[in-house]
Amino acid sequence: MRPVIQEERTGCGIAAVAGVAGVSYAKVRRVAATVGIHAYDPALWSDTKPVRRLLALFGVKAAAATRPFRSWESLPPAALLAIKWRRRNGKSCWHWVVFVRGNGGGCVLDSKRSLKRHRRTDFGRMKPKWFLSLSLPDRRDDGRLSARRRLS
């Protein structure tokens, strides 16, 4: 899995879905727009429903409920993490990142444009609040997710 860089200041949810699905940011943004999800909408980074809906459209199942972050070792093989969690105008908001664990250990794929390295292992610097477990479907030979659902 490769990190996808967000093209909009508030596009971390779109970038996270693109990284998990193995498709471009532009493709996820187009699909999101067809179902009324946009990067500028605070719901994308203050509610889990929009990102879960997008993941489902790309064949990725996300847990129905968040689970509190306890430790990096206790995370599942793939998860969306809420980092930089804060309250803004009385509403919760966060930055979406993807955690993946492979043969070489775990890493976080962070879409923030200003980072020098988007594959992060500086776990002590990140302070996740909670996570959504992900169930990844089979991948094709080219690394992208197999198409499970087509939009008309």
Disulfide bonds with the S-S distance in Angstrom:
none
